[in-house]
């Protein structure tokens, strides 16, 4: 009954993943920014909406906890998790301000902002990226579709060339895991890394 749904989803997945080779330079550049941030003892602030909010939380958990190797915790904050901040700022200002207000309050020199958006056009992620740039910190976008307005507002944009949200999220999850693995690999053998 559902075999055709499975086969279509699987084919879309298999068609999209080989295209990641075209994204390798941007993926590596973003990993370099993240590594500099962690090596400097600074933090990564990450956000997104819906499934991308879950990805933000997942990535922060891998950074603070661990991915595959035992190591010291790394500074990462998912700006999607404090319901009191989100609802207060959303109510008193607007939904577009919920992440930017946190970036303005929490960003320090040497930090990094990572915005996740499958559309590339999430207004609150865009506003946070612009705020991060004003604060003088590096910005990375993990995006979909054509990258949207966020791609033009960050230092490095990793754009998944697809317009199916589920497939974009599958790639985003893979890229976030690869970034974790790259950073842990760079610290391999360092007792404090």
PyMOL commands that set and color helices and strands:
alter all, ss='L'
color gray80, all
select helices_A, chain A and resi 3-39+51-64+83-92+95-97+100-106+123-134+148-151+165-187
alter helices_A, ss='H'
color red, helices_A
select strands_A, chain A and resi 43-47+75-78+112-117+138-144+156-160
alter strands_A, ss='S'
color yellow, strands_A
deselect
rebuild
show_as cartoon
